[in-house]
Amino acid sequence: MIKAEIIAVGSELLSPFRIDTNSLYLTRSLEERGIRITAKSVVGDDLKQIAHAFSIAFDRSDVILCTGGLGPTVDDLTRDALAEYLGVPLILNESVLQKIERRFAERNIRMPEINRKQAMVPQGAIPLENHLGTAPGIFMETHGKQVFLLPGVPFEMEPMWEKYGLPLLRTGEPFQRQVFRIAMMPESKVDEMLQPVTQTLKETEYTILASPAEIEIHLLAPHHARAELMEASSNIRRILGNRIFAEELVKLEEVVARLLRGFNQTVSVAESCTGGLLGHRLTQIPGSSHYFERGVIVYSNASKNQLLQIPYELIEQHGAVSAPIAVTMAEQIRFLSRSDYGIGITGIAGPDGGTPQKPVGLVYVALADLHVTRVEKYHFPQDRERIKFMAPQDALNLLRLRLIE
């Protein structure tokens, strides 16, 4: 198996303001060619730290891809760090320098002297042309390793990698990945249910990833183990059944949108504690006007009365956070909008407003159609952001299950 490692260079990637997205793109590209990413690291703009990252990568990986730090400024140190680690000098590449000078001349700008730095290449390396910027990439094959230095700007990095990096890359045996996405189940429960499958795997890697109200299962196998992957996938489908909402990396609202459009049906929503997040998720999908009729945010009792015609007496009798109110919200929004489905959500998102009888995190979600209304009661973890996410997640899953019945 060919093992690869990605080093993302840039102090900004160690701040709370920037995310390394290049590694996701490169991981997908390498995996398609039978190369496994076994490590990733993020390093600030420090010569010694970058060189140390190279030393670790050379020790454990066959292919090293480094993004960032190829600009002209004093904090762009990736070339220098690679040269220092390998113990080779940086050589001025006249051809690269001429291309950089020509790029500035085409814009009627005098090339700053500091841009000469971008034409410095470690001895023995091959420059990779950059058609969209001044920073060329660098390729080296040394000590049995392949090393690619690529720009940090995705707009420049991606076409450079596709056109010049990939043709130089050694490829391995292709891998096949199978993904399952499950909503509204705890990670431990899913893992326990799948143990009869996962404990028998020999060449297929199994990974379970958890996020609020959602689980991802990843199976990854080399081509020669395809039969094992197919059998494991079939067994997972049998065990989890309709708990699986997708076998690709799509969001739950995308799955619901496809179903609604496929059945030519519509939905409207009435939200209290979620403040419009369910409507937002449903309308994030292009073409949502085909299936989303309307959404109302009815936070106060007065709004529930005025917009949904819910009697004050009913609210006073049961309380705004109750199963009867959630049911009435769902039924009224469906009736008033003439939609096929209506969803009502009411709850206590906190951190204040809870009581021993109705604590923070108590949420009711109701789904109504022409024939029946179903209501679910939940007590989500006491964190406002998670409560506001998980309630729409449950509502979407209820609608999905109803649509596939």
Secondary structure by P-SEA (a helix, b strand, c coil): cbbbbbbbbcccccccccccaaaaaaaaaaaaacccccccccccccaaaaaaaaaaaaacccbbbbcccccccccccaaaaaaaaacbbbbbcaaaaaaaaaaaaaacccccccccccccccccbbbbbbccccbbbbbbbcccbbbbbbbccaaaaaaaaacccccccccccbbbbbbbbbccccaaaaaaaacccccccccbbbbbbbcccbbbbbbbbcccaaaaaaaaaaaaaaaacccccccccccaaaaaaaaaaaaccbbbbbbccccaaaaaaaacccccccccccccccccaaaaaaaccccaaaaaacccccaaaaaaaaaaaaaaacccbbbbbbbccccccccccccccbbbbbbbcccbbbbbbbbccccaaaaaaaaaaaaaaaaaaaaac
